[in-house]
Structure formats: C-alpha cells, structure tokens
Amino acid sequence: MEEKKWYVVNTYSGHENMVKEKIEMRAQSMNMEDKICRVVVPEQKVIEEKDGVTKEKIKKIFPGYILIEMVMTDEAWFVVRNTPGVTGFIGSSGKGAKPTPLQPYEVDNILKNMGITKEKINAELKEGDKIKITDGPFVGMSGTIESIDLEQKLVNAIVDLFGQETSIEVPLDQVEKA
C-alpha cells in the first residue's frame, strides 16, 4: 500500500473552488476516493477595514493553487492532471515525471494557518499498544506506547535502540498500530 502525500496543483486563478469540486466529483465517479483523499483550497479569514466599515473576508493564501492529498498512482495522477482547470502539478519536471510531494512540515504550517489538522489523530491508540513508526528519523522502528500527549500530539514510546530499551518522543501522525 502506497502512502498518501500532499501535492500542489496549479489552476487558473479564481477557479480554485471549481477545480476542487471537479476533482472531488471525478474521484467519486471513477471510484478513486481511496487514492484522491482530500482537496484543499488554501485560504484564511482576514478582517479588512474600508471607509470605517469592518468586514471579514475569505482570502486565498496561494491564488491559483490547491493542495491535494493523494496516493500518487498513474491512474490518480492522470485523473487530477486531466481535470478541467488544472494546469499542472508543482514539482514535476514534465516529460512524464511525477511531482515531488510537499514536506510534512510545509503541509502542517499551511493547514495550521487554515485551522485544519493534517489528519484525524489516531484516537484508537492507547498506552501499551505496539506501534510502528511510519515517518521521521525513527521510520521503520517498532515499539510500545508508554504515554500519549494529545495536546502536543506526541507519543512516548519504548523502542530498541542499539540493543537498549530507549524512550523516544514521536509525533502522533508518524505512528500506526502494529
């Protein structure tokens, strides 16, 4: 099973919401919801004052771009690329090369500015569970959950590090139940 990653898709400026809807509709009609997971138009609320009147407006953070969380298969890539209004992926050299995904910290910052969490937090995890680390410096290691800090979104786990049982701190989104 390939993993979901975030990509930046270029669209015509002003058409971001329409392209988002088209991608979501195509994903649904072509049974690709497991590959094309989330489409986000990066925007935030801004308060503008004009002629003494304060208004709240939604402003695009990156006009002409949308974020898409997807598993980069040939089919999913084809569906998104050929959606009307999509002009291409950022991070693709063209010539049939698949694009480079965003780094997790880049996605976290953008989504945090919008007030969205990166993914549903693994609420099913509990102390004593065996876990596998899926990302970050400890990727591939297994361990046992010692404690979970939901506020900081961190897991303290005991792993075997060079033959020693060692307690490490790992972001909650970098672990999964083993």
N, C-alpha and C positions, 0 to 999 in steps of 0.2 A: 504494500500500500504506500503510494507516494504521499508526501505530506503537503498540506495547504500552505501556501505562502502568499504574501501580498505583492501586487504588481501595480504599476502606474500606467493608466491608459490615457492616451491623448484623444480629445474630442474637439469638435468645433466649440469655441467659446459661446456660452449662452445655451448650449444644447445638453449640458451635463445631466440634468434630471431626466430628460427624454431618453438619452442613451442608457442611463441606469435602468430605466423601466424596460427598454428594449432588450438589454442583456438579460435581465431577470425573466422576462417573458420567454425569450429564446431558450434559456437554461431549463425553464419548466417544460416548454413544449417539446424539447429534444431530450428530456429525461437526463439532464446534466447537473441537477441540483447537488449531487454528491461531489462534483468536480468544480462547479462555479458556485461558491458558497455565499459570499457577501459582496455587494457592490455599494460603495460609499462615495457620496459627493462631499469632499471636504469643505465644510462651511461652519461658520460660527456666528453667534448673535453679537451685533455691535449696536451701541447706542449713539445715535447721531443727533446733534442739535442744530436746527436750521431755523433762523428767524424766531428764536426764542421757544420753538416747539421741539420737545424731545421725542424722538421716535426710535423704536427698536427695529432693526433690520437684520435680515439674514444675509451674510456676506460670504462669498466663495473665498476660501483660503487660497486655492490654486485654480483660478479661472482656466477652463479648457482641459482640466484633468479630473479623472475619477480614480478611486482606488478599488481594486478588486482582489478578493481573497479567493484563490483557486488552486486546484491541483493542476499543474502545467502538463497536461497530456496533449497530444497532437489534435485530438477532437475538440477539447475545451479551448485550446489556443485558436483553432480555426473558427469556432463559433463566435468568440469575442472579436477577433480580428475582422470578421466579415459582418459584424453588426453595423447597420447604417448609422453614420455619425462618428464611428470610431476611425481615427486617422492612424492609429498605430499604438504600439507599446513603447514606453520609455525604457531604455536599457537594452534594446535589441539593435544589433548592427545591421539588420536587414539580411538579405541573401538567405532567408530561411532560418536564421539563428533565433532561438528562443530568447526572450528577455531575461534580464537579471532581476531577481526579486528584491524588494526593499529589505533592509536590515531590520530585525525586530525592534531595536530602539527607535528607528525612524518612524515605524508604524505606531509604536506606543505613544510617541510625542504628538503625532498628528491626531490620533484618536482621543488622547487625553485632552487636547485643546478643544475637541468637539464634545467632550463629556461622555465618550463611548469607551467601554472596556474592550480589550483586544479579543477576548473570548470569554465564554461562560466559564467561571472559575470552577475547578474540579471539586465541587461540593461533596462528591461521593468519597473523597479521600479522608482517612481518619488515622489517628495515631496507631502505630503498629503495622500499618499496611506495607506490603512490599511494593516498591516503586522502581521504575526505570527512568533514567534521566535522558530526555529527548533532544536537548539543546544546550548550548553554553559550554563552558570549559570542562564540565564533567560528563559530557554526552557519552552515552553507551554504558555508563556505570549503573549498577543496581544498588539498592539499599533498603532501609526500613525507616519509616517516618517516626521521628522522635517527637516532633511537635509541629503544629501548623499555626502561622500567624496570618489570619485572613485580612487584617487591616493593612499589613505591609505586603501581603500576597507572597509570603515566603514559607518554605518548608525547611525544617531542620531534619536532616536525615543522617543515619549512620551508614557509612559506606566503607568498603575495604580499600584502603589507600596504601599501597605498597606493603601489604600484609598486616597493616594496623587498622583496627576499627577506629574510624575518624568521623567526627560530627561536622557536617558541612551545611551551609545555607544555600538553598537553590530557589530561584523564582518559581512560584506555583505553576506558571504556564510552561515550564520546562520539564515537568514530570508527568508521568502517567502511571496508572496502576499496572503492576507487573502481572 
